Amino acid sequence: MFDWAQFPDEEQSTILASFPGEPEAFDAITGLITLQADNQPITICQELRDVLYIFKSVKTFAVNDNGDVPSSWSVVTLDQGLGSCVHGIATVLDTGGTSIDYLIICNFSGMFVFTGTFQFPELSWKIADFWSSLTFVNFLNVECYNDSILKRIYTIMPDQDILLMGDYQHGMEHMKLRWVPWTADILIILSR
């Protein structure tokens, strides 16, 4: 298990951004995007519609490129109650997290469509009792995948030995999703 306590609080809330068009070139001073330190590490980041969304487990921030160095970009707090787990943004097939014009985000409260704000009711609304009964002992191991061809969301929950499948062939709406928990007597191994 990864121990965030080994890093100072400031390092848990700092992102190093690369130069435009040069993903391996960084400036250690002007390339820093710093959030307010609060003993919660940044869990994941994802770009959507030219906005960089930064997630902690229960917080969400947005950053816009103003054409200047990343350290001058303003950070806006979007949500102080919902965020994302480490692998909580559904990977679309093998290309990343963005699907058309939204993200699918998994967190302690459920699974949500994210379009710049969390959409309510959550996608997991039908299974809210099931979701709240889960013991997320190690939420770092939860992973989400979006199969946009078969229109299915797969959520791997290895601590519970469950693969939760959400079928959205009839629409990406909380009332139209069909959920099925798949279990097996085999060990689920994640490849990262």
N, C-alpha and C positions, 0 to 999 in steps of 0.2 A: 504494500500500500504506500502511496506517495505521501510524504509528510511536508505539507506547506509551511509548517512552523519553522523549518530550517531557513526560510527566506525572510528577510525583514519585511515589515508591512508595506513599505514603499515599493519594493520589488514585486509584491503580489498585486499591485494596482498600477503597473506601468506596462505599456506596450511600445515596442520598438518598430516604427514604420519605415519602410524602405523608400528610396527615391522613386519617383514616377518612372515606370517602364524598366526599372532595374531592381528586380525582386531580391537580389543578393547584395545590394549596396545600402548601407545604413550609416547614419551619422549619430553617434552616441550622445550628442547634446541636443541638436535640433530635430532629431528623429523620434523623440520621446513623446508619447501621449500619456499623460498622467491623470489618473482618477484620484479622488479623495481617498486616502488610506482609511480602512474601516475593519481590518482583520478578516476580510473576505477576499479570497483570491479571484482574479479574473478566470472564468472557466472556459469561455469560447468567444470568438468574434466571427462575424459574417457580414459581408457586404450585400446590400439589397438596394437597388435603384440609386446607386452612387452615394449611399450613406453607409458608414461603417457602424454596425451595431455591436456593442460590447456587452457581454453578459457576465454576471456573477450568479451565484446560486439563487439569490432572491432579489436581484437588481438588474435593470436594463438601462443602457446609456446609448446615445447616438452622437456620432462625430461626423462633421462635414468638412471636406477638403475646401479650404478657402483660397487655394492657389499659392499659399505661402508654405513655410516649413511645418511639419506635423506638430511641433511643440506649440504653435500658435493657433491650432484648431480648437474651437470651443467644444466642450463636452456638455451635452444636455442630458439630464436625468429624465428618463421616460417613465420608469416604473420602479417603485421601491418595495414591491411585494412579490413580483414575479421576475424570474430570470431563466437560466438554463443550466442543466448539468453539463459536465465536460463533453460528452458526446451526444448532447440532447437536441442538436439541430439535425433533422433527418437528412441524411445524405441521399441525393437523387441519383439513383443507379450508381454510377461511379464518377459523377462529375462535380459534386459539391452540394451545397444546401439549397440553392435557389431553384424554385420550380415555378415557372411562369412569372408570377408577381407576388409570391408569398414564401414564407418559411414555415415548416412544421416544427414546433418546439415542444420538447418534453421537459417537464420539471416536476417538483414535488406535488404541485396542485393538479396536474393532469397533462393532457396533450392539447396544444393550441395551434391555431393558424395565426401567424404573425405577419402583418402587413405594414409594420411601423408601430403598431400597437397590438396588444393581445386581443384576439377576437373572442367574445363571449356569446353564448355559452361555449365552453371548451369542446373540442372534438371528442374527448373522452367522457362527455356528460352522461351518456347511457350507462357507462361502467364506473361511475363516480364511487359507488360503494366498494366495488372491487379494487379500484385504484387506491382509495384511502385505507383499505385493509392490508395493502402490501407493506412489507417491512423493508424499507430502503436502507439496509445496513450499510451498504457500500454503493451509493448512488453513482459513483464514478464509473461503475461497470455497465450502466444502462446505455444502450446504443439504439439509435433509430435510423431506419432506412425507408425511403419512399420509392416504390416501384411505380413510376408514372406510366408505364406501359400496361401493366396488369391492374393498375389503380389500387395498390395495396400499400399500407404502412406496416412495417415490421418493427417491433420494439423488443429487443433482446434484454431480458431481465435475469441474468445468470444467478443472482442471489436467491431467486425464487424458482429457478429451473423452468422458466416460462419464456416462450416466444409469443408475444401478443400480436395478433394480426388484425388490422382494421381494413375492411374492404370498402372502398369509396366509389365503386362502379356506378352507383345511383346518385352520386353527388358528394362533394366535400362539405357536408353540413352535419352538424351533431346528430340530427334525427335520422339521417339517411345512412350513416356509417353502420356497418355490421362488424361487431368485434368477436373474435374467437381466441381464447387462450390455448396455445398449443403446448403440450408438455411431452417430455420424452425421458426415458431412463438412461440417457447418455449424457456425458459431460459436455456442456457448451463451452467451446474455447473461442475466444475473441482474437481476431488477427488485426493488429493495429499497425 
